[in-house]
Amino acid sequence: GAVLPHGTAVELPDVQTAPVAETVNLWE
């Protein structure tokens, strides 16, 4: 999984990890 800026670890397939990370960055 990937560790988000919030410090929350999420378990997602690598295919989804990038899009989710980008979305979180937009929220920040």
C-alpha positions, -999 to 999 in steps of 0.1 A, spaced: 0 0 0 9 37 1 14 60 30 -7 92 25 5 127 36 -20 123 65 1 94 77 -28 70 70 -16 37 54 -39 24 27 -37 -10 10 -46 -5 -27 -34 -21 -59 -5 -2 -75 -29 7 -103 -50 27 -79 -22 40 -56 -11 67 -79 -45 82 -88 -55 82 -51 -23 99 -40 -29 126 -67 -64 131 -55 -53 135 -19 -27 161 -30 -55 181 -46 -75 180 -13 -45 193 6 
